[in-house]
Amino acid sequence: MIATLYSKLGRIPTLQLAPTEEDPIMRNTILFTSGIMTLAMFSATGCVRSEKYDTNKTTTHSLQEQLVAVQADCNTAINTLETRDRELAQADASLNALQDQYNMLENELNAIDFENNELLTTVTDIKFGPLPILTQQKLAALASNYPDDMWFNAETGMIRFGSDFTFSSGRATLRKDATDLINRVATVLNSPEASNFEIVVVGHTDNIQPKSSAMRFPTNWELSTARATTVAKTLASNGIDPSRFEISGYGEYRPLLTNRPDGTKENRRVEIYLQPMVETYTWDAPTNSTETATVDTMNEPMK
């Protein structure tokens, strides 16, 4: 570019360190050349800055677009979160309403269940149980405390004690634990609702004959009857009217199971049956009767 300029001037000047006043053309030429070179340098610098500007502008625009996109995503997420919060609040409200309905239905079901139980108890008392319902409930609760030693059948009004719990082998004396249980049974049988029931006490054994107590109980009849008598006396000692009792002993002749050779504890038992009192009639002889008894003195052969 400089060479072209010199060619237009017609000559190439000789470089001097300091132009003189006598050579004004040379001085102008140097000044012009310096200006051209400075302009070129400014042009080159301007090109570099322009490229950086364009790059930065492009980057800034891209970042702005990304910022706008992120801001939009953030707004969308906020809206979604707010929507979820509203849905959660609605779900909580629905859950609370359902819980209230459940509680109400549960209360209604409990009330219905209670009424059904009351009705079932009444029907059971009328159709099946010979005993007042309160007596049945007390005896059933007592039997539940002695599941292996006492059984109660509400349909037949029967109470059963295992003899191995109530008596030692070959004996008719109550054990202490059995005495405590019989006393508790007496409290139920002596209650007002059970006072009009006769108490039938029956003793049973297996087919093993008494050995150590054979002198006192020659057979199982005597042993079973003695055990029934002991139970009745224990009940009567708690204030039950003795006139309500009937006592019997069946020995080994009414077993629940087939007797085994080594003894059958299921058949060794004492049973109490509660049944309505039977009216008794008494006959009193006339106090002022004038009739006289006659004695037949004729001897006549038996026919």
C-alpha positions as CSV (number, residue, x, y, z in Angstrom):
1,M,0.0,0.0,0.0
2,I,2.9,2.4,0.8
3,A,4.8,1.3,-2.3
4,T,1.8,2.1,-4.4
5,L,1.6,5.5,-2.8
6,Y,5.3,6.2,-3.5
7,S,4.8,5.1,-7.1
8,K,2.2,7.7,-7.5
9,L,4.6,10.4,-6.2
10,G,7.2,9.4,-8.8
11,R,10.0,8.6,-6.5
12,I,11.0,6.8,-3.4
13,P,12.4,9.3,-0.8
14,T,15.6,8.7,1.0
15,L,15.0,8.2,4.8
16,Q,16.5,10.9,6.9
17,L,16.4,11.2,10.6
18,A,15.3,14.8,10.6
19,P,13.9,16.7,7.7
20,T,15.2,20.1,7.0
21,E,13.4,23.3,6.2
22,E,15.0,23.2,2.8
23,D,13.2,19.9,1.9
24,P,9.4,20.5,2.6
25,I,8.4,17.7,0.2
26,M,10.2,15.1,2.2
27,R,8.7,16.3,5.4
28,N,5.2,16.1,4.0
29,T,5.8,12.7,2.6
30,I,6.9,11.3,6.0
31,L,4.0,12.9,7.8
32,F,1.6,11.3,5.3
33,T,3.2,8.0,5.6
34,S,3.0,8.1,9.4
35,G,-0.6,9.0,9.2
36,I,-1.3,6.1,6.8
37,M,0.4,3.6,9.2
38,T,-1.4,4.9,12.2
39,L,-4.7,4.6,10.4
40,A,-3.9,1.1,9.5
41,M,-3.1,0.2,13.0
42,F,-6.3,1.7,14.3
43,S,-8.3,-0.2,11.6
44,A,-6.7,-3.5,12.7
45,T,-7.5,-2.8,16.3
46,G,-11.0,-1.8,15.5
47,C,-11.6,-5.1,13.6
48,V,-10.5,-7.2,16.6
49,R,-12.7,-5.2,19.0
50,S,-15.7,-5.5,16.6
51,E,-15.3,-9.3,16.5
52,K,-15.2,-9.5,20.4
53,Y,-18.2,-7.2,20.6
54,D,-20.2,-9.4,18.1
55,T,-19.1,-12.5,20.1
56,N,-20.1,-11.0,23.4
57,K,-23.3,-9.8,22.0
58,T,-24.2,-13.2,20.6
59,T,-23.3,-14.8,24.0
60,T,-25.3,-12.3,25.9
61,H,-28.3,-12.8,23.6
62,S,-28.0,-16.6,24.1
63,L,-27.8,-16.2,27.9
64,Q,-30.8,-13.9,27.8
65,E,-32.7,-16.5,25.9
66,Q,-31.6,-19.2,28.4
67,L,-32.6,-16.9,31.3
68,V,-36.0,-16.4,29.7
69,A,-36.4,-20.2,29.3
70,V,-35.3,-20.9,32.8
71,Q,-37.6,-18.2,34.2
72,A,-40.5,-19.8,32.2
73,D,-39.7,-23.2,33.6
74,C,-39.5,-21.7,37.1
75,N,-42.9,-20.1,36.7
76,T,-44.3,-23.4,35.3
77,A,-42.9,-25.3,38.3
78,I,-44.3,-22.7,40.7
79,N,-47.8,-23.0,39.1
80,T,-47.5,-26.8,39.2
81,L,-46.6,-26.7,42.9
82,E,-49.4,-24.4,43.7
83,T,-51.8,-26.7,41.8
84,R,-50.4,-29.7,43.8
85,D,-50.9,-27.8,47.0
86,R,-54.5,-27.1,46.2
87,E,-55.0,-30.7,45.2
88,L,-53.4,-31.8,48.5
89,A,-55.6,-29.5,50.5
90,Q,-58.7,-30.8,48.7
91,A,-57.5,-34.4,49.3
92,D,-57.0,-33.6,53.0
93,A,-60.5,-32.2,53.2
94,S,-61.9,-35.2,51.5
95,L,-60.0,-37.5,53.8
96,N,-61.3,-35.7,56.8
97,A,-64.8,-35.9,55.5
98,L,-64.4,-39.6,54.8
99,Q,-63.0,-40.1,58.3
100,D,-66.0,-38.4,59.8
101,Q,-68.3,-40.6,57.7
102,Y,-66.3,-43.7,58.8
103,N,-66.6,-42.7,62.5
104,M,-70.3,-42.1,62.1
105,L,-70.8,-45.5,60.4
106,E,-68.6,-47.2,63.0
107,N,-70.8,-45.8,65.8
108,E,-73.9,-46.9,64.0
109,L,-72.4,-50.4,63.5
110,N,-71.5,-50.6,67.1
111,A,-75.0,-49.6,68.1
112,I,-76.5,-52.2,65.7
113,D,-74.1,-54.9,67.0
114,F,-75.0,-54.1,70.6
115,E,-78.7,-54.3,69.7
116,N,-78.1,-57.6,67.9
117,N,-76.3,-59.0,70.9
118,E,-79.1,-57.9,73.2
119,L,-81.6,-59.5,70.8
120,L,-79.5,-62.7,70.6
121,T,-79.2,-62.9,74.3
122,T,-82.9,-62.5,74.8
123,V,-83.7,-65.1,72.2
124,T,-81.1,-67.5,73.7
125,D,-82.6,-67.0,77.1
126,I,-86.1,-67.6,75.9
127,K,-85.5,-70.6,73.5
128,F,-82.5,-72.4,74.8
129,G,-81.3,-71.5,78.2
130,P,-83.2,-72.8,81.2
131,L,-81.4,-70.3,83.4
132,P,-81.9,-66.6,83.7
133,I,-79.5,-64.7,81.4
134,L,-77.7,-63.0,84.2
135,T,-77.0,-66.4,85.8
136,Q,-75.7,-67.8,82.5
137,Q,-73.4,-64.8,82.1
138,K,-71.9,-65.2,85.6
139,L,-71.4,-68.9,85.3
140,A,-69.9,-68.6,81.7
141,A,-67.5,-65.9,83.0
142,L,-66.5,-68.0,85.9
143,A,-65.9,-71.1,83.7
144,S,-63.7,-69.0,81.4
145,N,-61.3,-68.4,84.3
146,Y,-61.0,-72.2,84.8
147,P,-60.8,-73.5,81.2
148,D,-59.3,-76.8,82.2
149,D,-61.3,-77.5,85.3
150,M,-64.8,-76.1,85.0
151,W,-67.2,-76.2,82.1
152,F,-70.7,-74.6,81.8
153,N,-73.4,-75.6,79.3
154,A,-76.0,-72.8,79.1
155,E,-78.4,-75.0,77.1
156,T,-78.7,-77.7,79.7
157,G,-77.9,-75.6,82.8
158,M,-75.0,-78.0,83.6
159,I,-71.8,-77.2,85.5
160,R,-69.0,-79.7,85.4
161,F,-65.9,-80.0,87.5
162,G,-63.0,-82.3,86.8
163,S,-62.6,-84.7,89.7
164,D,-58.8,-84.6,89.3
165,F,-59.1,-80.9,90.1
166,T,-61.6,-81.2,92.9
167,F,-60.4,-84.4,94.6
168,S,-57.3,-86.5,95.2
169,S,-57.3,-90.1,94.0
170,G,-59.7,-92.2,96.0
171,R,-60.7,-89.4,98.3
172,A,-63.8,-87.3,98.7
173,T,-62.2,-84.2,100.4
174,L,-62.1,-81.0,98.3
175,R,-58.7,-79.6,97.4
176,K,-58.2,-75.9,98.4
177,D,-58.3,-74.5,94.9
178,A,-61.5,-76.5,94.2
179,T,-63.0,-75.2,97.5
180,D,-62.4,-71.6,96.4
181,L,-64.0,-72.3,93.0
182,I,-67.1,-74.0,94.6
183,N,-67.5,-71.0,96.9
184,R,-67.6,-68.7,93.9
185,V,-70.2,-70.9,92.2
186,A,-72.2,-70.8,95.4
187,T,-72.3,-67.0,95.2
188,V,-73.9,-67.3,91.8
189,L,-76.4,-70.0,92.7
190,N,-77.5,-68.1,95.8
191,S,-78.2,-64.9,93.9
192,P,-81.9,-63.8,93.6
193,E,-82.2,-64.7,89.9
194,A,-81.0,-68.3,90.6
195,S,-82.8,-68.9,93.9
196,N,-85.7,-70.7,92.4
197,F,-83.7,-73.5,90.8
198,E,-83.1,-76.9,92.3
199,I,-79.5,-78.0,92.5
200,V,-78.8,-81.6,91.4
201,V,-75.3,-82.7,92.3
202,V,-74.1,-85.9,90.5
203,G,-70.8,-87.8,91.0
204,H,-69.1,-89.9,88.4
205,T,-65.9,-92.0,88.3
206,D,-64.0,-94.1,85.8
207,N,-63.9,-98.0,86.1
208,I,-60.8,-98.1,88.3
209,Q,-62.0,-99.4,91.7
210,P,-60.9,-97.7,94.9
211,K,-57.8,-99.3,96.5
212,S,-56.3,-97.3,99.3
213,S,-59.7,-96.1,100.4
214,A,-61.5,-99.4,99.7
215,M,-62.5,-99.8,103.4
216,R,-64.4,-96.5,103.3
217,F,-65.5,-96.7,99.6
218,P,-66.0,-100.3,98.7
219,T,-67.1,-99.4,95.1
220,N,-67.2,-96.4,92.9
221,W,-70.9,-95.9,93.8
222,E,-69.9,-94.9,97.3
223,L,-67.0,-92.8,96.1
224,S,-69.0,-90.9,93.5
225,T,-71.9,-90.3,95.9
226,A,-69.5,-89.1,98.7
227,R,-67.9,-86.6,96.3
228,A,-71.3,-85.3,95.2
229,T,-72.2,-85.0,98.9
230,T,-69.0,-83.0,99.6
231,V,-69.8,-80.5,96.8
232,A,-73.3,-80.1,98.0
233,K,-72.2,-79.5,101.6
234,T,-69.7,-76.9,100.5
235,L,-72.4,-75.1,98.5
236,A,-74.8,-75.2,101.5
237,S,-72.1,-73.9,103.8
238,N,-72.2,-70.7,101.7
239,G,-75.8,-70.1,102.7
240,I,-77.7,-72.0,100.0
241,D,-80.9,-73.6,101.3
242,P,-80.2,-77.4,101.7
243,S,-83.8,-78.2,100.6
244,R,-82.7,-77.2,97.0
245,F,-80.2,-80.1,96.8
246,E,-80.6,-83.5,95.2
247,I,-77.5,-85.8,95.4
248,S,-76.6,-88.9,93.5
249,G,-73.7,-91.0,92.4
250,Y,-73.4,-93.1,89.2
251,G,-70.0,-94.5,89.8
252,E,-68.4,-95.7,86.5
253,Y,-71.8,-96.5,84.8
254,R,-72.3,-93.2,82.9
255,P,-68.9,-92.5,81.2
256,L,-68.3,-89.7,78.8
257,L,-65.7,-91.8,77.0
258,T,-64.8,-95.4,76.8
259,N,-62.7,-96.2,79.8
260,R,-59.0,-96.9,79.3
261,P,-57.1,-99.5,81.2
262,D,-54.9,-97.0,82.9
263,G,-57.8,-94.7,84.0
264,T,-59.8,-92.1,82.2
265,K,-59.8,-88.6,83.8
266,E,-62.6,-87.3,81.5
267,N,-65.0,-89.8,83.3
268,R,-63.9,-88.7,86.8
269,R,-66.1,-85.7,87.3
270,V,-68.8,-84.0,89.4
271,E,-71.7,-82.4,87.6
272,I,-74.3,-79.8,88.9
273,Y,-77.6,-79.5,87.1
274,L,-79.9,-76.5,87.7
275,Q,-83.6,-77.1,87.1
276,P,-86.7,-75.2,88.1
277,M,-87.9,-76.1,91.6
278,V,-90.7,-78.6,91.7
279,E,-93.7,-77.8,93.9
280,T,-94.0,-80.2,96.9
281,Y,-97.1,-81.0,98.6
282,T,-97.4,-81.9,102.3
283,W,-100.2,-83.8,103.9
284,D,-101.2,-83.2,107.5
285,A,-103.3,-85.8,109.3
286,P,-106.5,-84.5,110.9
287,T,-105.9,-83.5,114.5
288,N,-109.4,-84.2,115.7
289,S,-110.1,-87.3,113.9
290,T,-112.3,-89.8,115.7
291,E,-111.4,-92.7,113.4
292,T,-109.6,-95.6,115.0
293,A,-107.2,-97.8,113.3
294,T,-108.1,-101.5,113.0
295,V,-105.8,-104.4,113.0
296,D,-106.4,-107.5,110.9
297,T,-105.7,-110.4,113.2
298,M,-106.7,-113.0,110.7
299,N,-103.9,-115.1,109.4
300,E,-104.2,-115.8,105.8
301,P,-101.7,-117.6,103.6
302,M,-99.8,-115.4,101.1
303,K,-101.0,-115.6,97.6
